[in-house]
Amino acid sequence: MTTIPTDALPDSLLLCGAGKMGGAMLDGWLAGGLAPGRIGVLDLAPSADLTAAAARHGFAIDPPAGAPPRVLVLGIKPQSLAEAAPALAGRVGPDTLVVSILAGKTVADLARALPGTRAFVRAMPNLPASVGAGATGAYASPAVTAAQRATADALLRAVGIVEWVEDEALIDAVTGLSGSGPAYAFHLVEAMAAAGRAAGLEAGLADRLARETVIGAGELLRRSDLPAGTLRENVTSKGGTTAAALEVLMAPDGLGPLVERAVAAAKRRAGELSG
């Protein structure tokens, strides 16, 4: 986990929705140094883990409404925004920064749901945030101040890297690429393991080899400054076994076009969730 810069810490934060992603971010903030007393969590059905964490760390679950929080983080499902908005609208104020991780919900959608606020950051983290290795794309609306953007960056960076885009429309592309991307990697492991079994390997052995191959390749990619394409070339001998496999994967109808269609489908669905 990354330590949050002290000068970027909000003096009050309200998290609405502490499921898988919201809970991962909460863990990151606590590990990064955000004081539990500054955190409130709204959750209609708090899990046993969340209740235990609140007792252990000292943050509040379903705190009474008081002064508007400096930051409101929306971690609920996109479809739940309309239901949650009336209660949230009474808790926020014009100086509250709203950080939303709701796929497909635009700044315009958020402004309609929370008309008393004006500063919005749309962010799309991904599941590896739960182990501090997330990749988040973020967009700040024009009303977001430099200080608010720094606060949002620090909160998002507590669970991994953050990349900012200047065009809100690109957030749907981020959703299709990195937001949904971990599922693509997990499915690749499934496909490799199935191919190993088809080639004659025992099921458990195929699963372990596929899993550790992808984990190892990811670690090599993390440690290297070389582009992924160069690393691919470095492990490919002309006329060898890897070259034979890549001839299939890199065919005109191979992995590249397939992934492009998958990302496009996820981007399209993110757009459909708007409104």
C-alpha positions in Angstrom: 0.0 0.0 0.0 1.1 3.6 -0.7 1.3 6.1 2.1 -1.1 9.0 1.4 0.6 12.4 1.4 -0.3 14.2 4.7 -1.1 17.5 3.0 -3.6 15.7 0.7 -5.6 14.0 3.5 -9.3 15.1 3.7 -10.5 16.0 7.2 -13.7 14.0 6.6 -14.6 11.3 4.1 -17.9 9.5 3.6 -17.8 6.2 1.7 -21.1 5.0 0.3 -20.9 1.3 -0.5 -18.2 -0.9 1.0 -18.4 -4.0 -1.3 -15.4 -5.5 -3.0 -14.0 -2.3 -4.6 -15.2 0.1 -1.9 -13.9 -2.2 0.8 -10.5 -2.5 -1.0 -10.2 1.3 -1.2 -11.1 1.6 2.5 -8.4 -0.9 3.4 -5.9 1.1 1.3 -6.8 4.4 3.0 -6.4 2.9 6.5 -3.1 1.3 5.6 -2.0 4.5 3.9 -2.5 6.6 7.0 -6.0 8.2 6.8 -7.2 8.5 10.3 -10.2 6.2 11.0 -12.0 9.0 12.9 -12.2 10.9 9.7 -14.0 8.1 7.8 -17.7 7.3 7.8 -19.2 4.4 5.8 -22.8 4.1 4.5 -23.8 0.5 3.7 -27.3 -0.9 3.6 -26.1 -4.4 4.5 -22.7 -4.1 6.2 -20.8 -7.4 6.1 -19.4 -9.1 9.1 -15.9 -8.2 7.9 -16.9 -4.5 7.6 -18.4 -4.5 11.1 -15.3 -6.2 12.5 -13.0 -3.7 10.7 -15.0 -0.8 12.1 -14.7 -2.1 15.6 -11.0 -2.8 15.1 -10.0 0.5 13.5 -12.7 2.9 14.9 -14.4 4.3 11.8 -18.2 4.8 11.9 -20.8 2.8 10.0 -23.9 4.7 9.1 -22.9 7.8 11.0 -25.6 10.4 11.7 -25.8 13.3 9.2 -23.7 16.2 10.3 -21.5 18.7 8.6 -21.0 17.9 4.9 -17.9 15.7 4.3 -14.9 17.0 2.5 -15.1 14.0 0.2 -17.9 11.6 -0.8 -16.8 8.4 -2.4 -19.5 6.5 -4.3 -18.8 2.8 -4.3 -22.3 1.4 -4.8 -23.5 -0.3 -7.9 -24.3 2.1 -10.8 -27.9 0.9 -10.8 -28.3 1.9 -7.1 -27.4 5.6 -7.6 -31.0 6.8 -8.1 -32.1 5.0 -4.9 -29.2 6.3 -2.8 -29.3 9.8 -4.2 -32.0 11.3 -1.9 -30.3 10.3 1.3 -26.9 11.4 0.0 -28.1 14.8 -1.3 -28.9 15.7 2.3 -25.4 14.9 3.5 -23.2 16.8 1.0 -22.6 20.4 0.4 -21.2 22.7 -2.4 -17.7 22.2 -1.2 -17.9 18.4 -1.1 -15.7 16.6 -3.7 -17.6 13.6 -5.1 -15.4 10.7 -6.2 -17.4 8.1 -8.2 -16.3 4.6 -9.2 -19.7 3.9 -10.8 -19.2 2.5 -14.3 -21.0 4.5 -16.9 -22.4 7.2 -14.7 -21.3 10.5 -16.2 -20.6 13.8 -14.5 -24.0 15.0 -15.8 -25.6 11.9 -14.2 -23.9 12.6 -10.9 -24.8 16.3 -11.0 -28.5 15.4 -11.5 -28.4 13.0 -8.6 -26.5 15.3 -6.2 -27.5 18.8 -7.3 -26.0 20.5 -4.2 -22.5 19.5 -5.3 -20.4 20.7 -8.2 -16.9 19.0 -8.1 -16.8 15.5 -9.5 -14.1 13.0 -10.1 -14.9 9.9 -12.1 -12.6 7.0 -11.4 -12.3 3.4 -12.6 -10.2 1.2 -10.4 -9.9 -2.5 -10.8 -9.9 -5.6 -8.6 -6.1 -5.8 -8.0 -6.7 -2.7 -5.8 -7.6 -5.3 -3.2 -3.9 -6.2 -3.0 -2.6 -2.7 -3.5 -1.8 -3.3 -7.2 -4.7 -1.6 -8.8 -4.7 0.5 -12.0 -7.1 3.4 -11.9 -8.1 5.8 -14.7 -9.6 9.1 -13.5 -11.2 12.3 -14.9 -11.8 15.5 -13.0 -14.7 17.8 -13.9 -13.8 21.5 -14.6 -15.0 22.6 -11.1 -12.5 20.4 -9.3 -9.8 22.5 -7.8 -6.1 21.6 -7.8 -6.3 20.7 -4.1 -9.3 18.5 -4.6 -7.6 16.7 -7.5 -4.6 16.1 -5.3 -6.8 14.7 -2.7 -8.6 12.4 -5.1 -5.2 11.3 -6.6 -3.9 10.5 -3.1 -7.0 8.5 -2.2 -6.9 6.5 -5.4 -3.1 6.0 -5.3 -3.5 4.3 -2.0 -4.5 1.1 -3.9 -2.2 1.3 -7.0 -1.3 3.5 -9.9 -3.5 6.4 -11.1 -3.6 7.7 -14.7 -5.6 10.9 -15.4 -7.5 11.6 -18.7 -8.6 15.0 -19.8 -11.6 13.8 -21.8 -14.5 12.3 -19.8 -15.5 10.1 -22.7 -12.2 8.2 -22.3 -13.3 6.8 -18.9 -15.5 4.3 -20.7 -12.5 3.1 -22.6 -10.5 2.9 -19.4 -13.4 0.7 -18.0 -13.2 -1.6 -21.0 -9.4 -1.9 -20.8 -8.2 -1.9 -17.2 -11.5 -1.8 -15.2 -12.6 -5.1 -16.7 -9.1 -6.2 -17.7 -8.3 -8.5 -14.7 -11.2 -10.8 -15.8 -9.5 -11.1 -19.2 -6.2 -12.2 -17.5 -8.1 -14.7 -15.3 -9.8 -16.1 -18.4 -6.5 -16.4 -20.1 -5.3 -18.6 -17.2 -8.4 -20.7 -17.6 -7.9 -21.1 -21.4 -4.2 -22.0 -21.0 -5.0 -24.6 -18.3 -7.7 -26.1 -20.5 -5.3 -26.2 -23.5 -2.7 -27.9 -21.2 -5.3 -30.5 -20.3 -6.2 -31.0 -23.9 -2.5 -31.6 -24.6 -2.4 -34.4 -22.1 -1.4 -32.8 -18.8 -3.1 -33.8 -15.5 -5.7 -31.1 -14.5 -4.0 -29.9 -11.4 -0.7 -29.7 -13.0 -2.1 -27.7 -16.0 -3.8 -25.3 -13.6 -0.7 -24.7 -11.6 1.5 -24.2 -14.6 -0.9 -21.8 -16.3 -1.4 -19.8 -13.1 2.3 -19.4 -12.3 3.2 -18.7 -15.9 0.9 -15.7 -16.0 1.9 -14.6 -12.5 5.6 -14.8 -13.5 5.1 -13.0 -16.7 3.3 -10.2 -14.9 6.1 -9.9 -12.4 8.7 -9.8 -15.2 6.7 -7.1 -16.9 6.4 -5.1 -13.7 10.2 -5.2 -13.0 11.3 -4.5 -16.6 11.4 -1.1 -18.3 11.0 -2.8 -21.7 7.8 -2.6 -23.7 5.6 -5.8 -23.6 6.3 -6.3 -27.3 10.1 -6.3 -26.7 9.7 -8.8 -23.9 7.6 -11.0 -26.2 10.3 -10.8 -28.9 13.0 -11.7 -26.3 11.4 -15.0 -25.5 10.6 -15.9 -29.1 13.3 -17.9 -31.0 12.9 -17.9 -34.8 11.4 -21.2 -35.8 11.0 -22.3 -32.2 8.0 -23.5 -30.2 6.9 -20.0 -29.0 7.1 -18.7 -32.6 4.8 -21.5 -33.6 2.3 -20.6 -30.9 2.5 -16.9 -31.6 1.8 -17.5 -35.3 -1.7 -18.7 -34.2 -2.2 -16.0 -31.6 -1.1 -13.2 -33.8 -3.1 -14.3 -36.9 -5.5 -11.8 -38.4 -8.3 -13.4 -36.5 -6.2 -14.2 -33.5 -5.9 -12.7 -30.0 -5.4 -9.1 -30.9 -8.7 -8.6 -32.8 -10.5 -10.7 -30.2 -9.3 -8.5 -27.3 -10.1 -5.4 -29.3 -13.7 -6.6 -29.6 -13.9 -7.5 -25.9 -12.7 -4.1 -24.8 -15.1 -2.4 -27.3 -18.0 -4.5 -25.8 -17.1 -3.5 -22.3 -16.8 0.2 -23.3 -20.2 0.0 -25.1 -21.8 -1.5 -22.0 -20.3 1.2 -19.8 -22.0 3.8 -22.0 -25.3 2.0 -21.7 -25.2 2.2 -17.9 -25.3 6.0 -18.2 -28.6 7.7 -17.4 
